[in-house]
Amino acid sequence: MIKVKTFGEPLQPFKAQRELHELDERVNQFIQNNPIKRVLSVSDSTTVEAGNTCGLIRVLVYEE
């Protein structure tokens, strides 16, 4: 069965690199802790408020 999981991460000035590593770790933990046979897609999109990037949404499409 194909499923979709989203992960969100707020971004703060001068801390984006650390927050991206934390997001990577959360996604990797999800993959390790669940019966995932195959990852079909991973994509990122930013969220914007008043013209400024304020967050990141990562979408994971996988097969169980």
N, C-alpha and C positions, 0 to 999 in steps of 0.2 A: 504494500500500500504506500502510495506517495503522500508525504506530509510536508507542511510548511511550518517553520518556527521563526519567529522574529525576536530580535534582541535589540534593546535600545540603550543608548549611552549618551548622557549629556556631556558636552565638551566645554571645558573652561580654558580661558586664555593661558598659554604657557604650560598647560598640563595635557595637551592633546596626545602626545606620544605615549605617555603613561596610560591614559585612558584607552587608547587603541590596544595596547598590550593586555590590559584587563579584559577588554571585550574579546580579544582573541582567546584568552584563557577560559572565559565563560563558555564560548562556543566549543572549544576543544573538550572541556569537561562534559558538556551536554552530549557530544558525540561519543565520548568514552563511556558514559553512564547509561546509555540507552542502546537498545538493540538495532542499531543502524547498519544496514547492509551496504548502502552505497549513498554517497553524497552526489546529488545531481547538479546543484548550483549553490553558489554563495555570492551575494551581491550586497553592496553598500549604497546607501543614499543619505544625504545630509538633510537635516531639518533647519529651516531658516526662520528667523524672527527679526523683523525690522531691517532686513538686508544682511544680517550677520548670521553665520553658521553657528548654531547653538547645540546641535546634537547629531547623532549618527544612528541610523537604523540598519541593522544587518539582517538579511533574510537568508535562511538556510532551507533549501529544498532537498529532502532526503527520502530514501526508500527503507521501509522496515521489512 
